[in-house]
Amino acid sequence: MIVVSNTSPIINLACIGQLDILRQLYGSIAIPESVYHEIAVTGSGDAGSREVQALGWIETTKTTNRLQVAALQIELDKGEAESIVLALELNAELLLLDERRGRTVASRQG
């Protein structure tokens, strides 16, 4: 099963010491580069930052359709836009988003 995650699900689960739930449920998850940057660089030292860098089952993957990312950024932040595009590019079975607007846009994208 291919699963893509945005920032908040990772940070929120890391905050309560339950990040491993994602591995237990899905085996591995993919995150776009902007989500990695937001968690590991911008949030350095915060919940999830060390885990995203160290855990092999969290895989950082580059999106290739930059035009689609840019188009989605009209409505969403970069992490949400890249997460949606990455899910489409990988034909993911599941996309983990917690923001209502992001879920609405993802549904429109299929």
MONORPE-V42630 format. One record per pair of residues at least 6 apart in sequence whose C-alpha atoms are under 8 Angstrom apart, sorted by the first residue. I is the first residue (numbers start at 1). J is the second residue. D is the distance in Angstrom with one decimal. If there is no record, write none. Layout:
BEGIN
I,J,D  I,J,D
END
This chain:
BEGIN
1,26,6.7  1,92,7.4  1,93,6.4  2,26,7.8  2,28,7.7  2,29,6.8  2,30,7.6  2,90,7.4  2,91,7.5  2,92,4.7  2,93,5.6  2,94,6.8  3,26,7.1  3,28,7.3  3,29,5.0  3,30,6.1  3,87,7.5  3,92,5.5  3,93,6.1  3,94,4.9  3,95,5.9  3,96,7.5  4,29,5.6  4,30,4.7  4,31,5.7  4,83,6.5  4,86,7.2  4,87,5.8  4,92,6.7  4,94,6.4  4,95,4.9  4,96,6.2  5,29,6.7  5,30,6.4  5,31,5.5  5,83,6.5  5,95,5.8  5,96,4.6  5,97,6.6  6,31,6.7  6,32,8.0  6,35,6.2  6,79,6.4  6,80,6.1  6,83,5.8  6,95,7.9  6,96,6.0  6,97,5.6  7,35,5.4  7,36,7.9  7,38,7.3  7,39,6.8  7,79,7.0  8,97,7.4  8,98,6.7  9,96,6.8  9,97,7.0  9,98,6.9  10,19,6.5  10,48,6.5  11,39,7.5  11,47,5.8  11,48,5.2  12,47,7.9  13,19,4.7  14,47,5.5  14,48,5.2  15,47,5.4  15,48,7.3  22,28,7.3  22,29,7.5  23,29,7.6  23,57,6.9  27,57,6.9  28,57,4.5  28,58,5.9  28,59,7.4  29,57,6.4  29,58,5.2  29,59,6.2  30,58,5.9  30,59,4.7  30,60,5.8  30,61,6.4  31,58,7.1  31,59,6.1  31,60,4.9  31,61,6.0  31,83,6.8  31,86,7.9  32,60,5.6  32,61,5.1  32,62,5.7  32,63,6.6  32,79,7.3  32,82,6.0  32,83,5.9  32,86,6.6  33,60,5.9  33,61,6.2  33,62,5.7  33,63,7.8  34,78,6.7  34,79,5.3  34,82,7.1  35,79,5.2  35,83,7.8  36,52,7.0  36,60,6.7  38,79,7.9  39,46,7.8  39,48,6.5  39,49,5.2  39,52,7.4  40,48,7.5  40,49,4.2  40,50,6.8  40,52,6.6  40,53,6.7  41,49,7.5  43,49,6.4  44,50,7.8  52,58,6.3  61,86,7.8  62,86,7.7  63,82,6.6  63,85,6.8  63,86,5.5  63,89,7.5  64,89,8.0  65,85,7.2  68,85,7.0  69,78,7.5  69,81,5.4  69,82,5.7  69,85,6.4  70,81,7.8  72,81,5.4  73,81,5.9  76,101,7.5  76,102,6.6  80,97,7.6  80,102,6.3  81,102,8.0  83,95,7.6  84,95,7.3  84,106,6.0  87,93,7.9  87,94,7.6  87,95,6.4  97,103,6.4
END
